[in-house]
Amino acid sequence: MQALAALPDTQLLRRSSLYRSAPIDSSGPDYLNAVAELRTGLAPLALLHALQVIEQDHGRERPYRNAPRTLDLDLLLHDDLALDTPELTLPHPRAHQRAFVLLPLAELAPTLQIPGQGRVAALLAQVHDQPIEKLEP
């Protein structure tokens, strides 16, 4: 969170609680998950690249798709922007299918609409079978 807050032209507004969940489409130990709300002047690709630098600074390697990782920072939304490029898709293409995204996101913004998918609170009901544990208030 400190690295996010230190990004240029960016302010960390708030973050969700921490949650534990099992990997999806991967192996390895459980993941810790959270959602952060940022106010940024960075364009989407510049923000993505800055997030990738933070991941690398924390030992992230990408030996193969969905490899276990030390840190995974996903750009979920950037305002109401819809974007589909080889490097970045917004909103995140699987955010609406993942309890580990939706539950912390609902904590911050339950009425938020994920463009093209629906309201976070309604989407959360569709992933109720995915195990996730809140670790802190």
HELIX and SHEET records of a PDB file:
HELIX    1   1 GLN A    2  ALA A    5  1                                   4    
HELIX    2   2 PRO A   44  ASP A   57  1                                  14    
HELIX    3   3 ALA A   95  GLN A   97  5                                   3    
HELIX    4   4 ALA A   99  LEU A  108  1                                  10    
HELIX    5   5 VAL A  120  ALA A  125  1                                   6    
SHEET    1   A 2 THR A  10  ARG A  15  0                                        
SHEET    2   A 2 ALA A  36  THR A  40 -1                                        
SHEET    1   B 3 TYR A  31  ASN A  33  0                                        
SHEET    2   B 3 TYR A  19  SER A  21 -1                                        
SHEET    3   B 3 ILE A 132  LYS A 134 -1                                        
SHEET    1   C 2 LEU A  83  ASP A  84  0                                        
SHEET    2   C 2 THR A  89  LEU A  90 -1                                        
SHEET    1   D 2 GLN A 113  ILE A 114  0                                        
SHEET    2   D 2 GLY A 118  ARG A 119 -1                                        
END                                                                             
